[in-house]
Amino acid sequence: MLNQISQRVCALLWGALLTGCSSTPDLPAFTASGYLADRGTVRIWRKNSDHQAVHLRTVFTPFNGDAMETTDYSWQQQQLVSVERHLAGAQPDDVTLRFDHQGNLNFMQRQLAGRREAVSADSVELYRFDAQRMLDQSNALLEGRVLLRQGHWLGGNQVRECDDKLVNAPFDRDTLYTLGRQQQSQAAPLMVSWLEAPEGVQLLRVTSDDECSWQPKESDF
């Protein structure tokens, strides 16, 4: 389902591919954004450090209930230096890639249930491509001020965010109806994630799981 925010995100992502990295000096060093993908939701946490260091963490949660996929990307002076992907669930699949400052691969490993194996050259190139794609998407989302917020819904427009801050989320009537219907079958407060942008608000994800328990914090990111 595409609303104004989704359409705006598509335009922003296309603009990023055409114009490259954008500067957002008025945003904090640690930010969160995200978007709705075809098969699930994508949440992106990012930290920009001194010496042009960038750490990006993407969390992909499929709509069909399959295992969550978390990937960490790190750049130094615009050079990709590491990729670490973790697929949770009954069949875990972890991939680690490290590159030197000339971009050459100097470590690779894929850890499956009970065994390790090498990563093919084609797969390495796909991980490189995906890393740049996610960085471009992050640049575009932040340029458009599409920011992620999440916490436990307390009823009405009240949400207790993961940092324990109580906020009034700008949910519309349809969103509140959706949350109310889902809350009826749950004893604990629902976990809700949403996007805020100049164009409006979009509900991103609703779950009974306490996702605040693993949300990244700036201090340990």
Summary of the structure (lengths in Angstrom):
residues: 221
radius of gyration: 18.2
end to end distance: 32.0
largest distance: 55.1
contacts: 622
relative contact order: 0.16
helix: 25%
strand: 42%
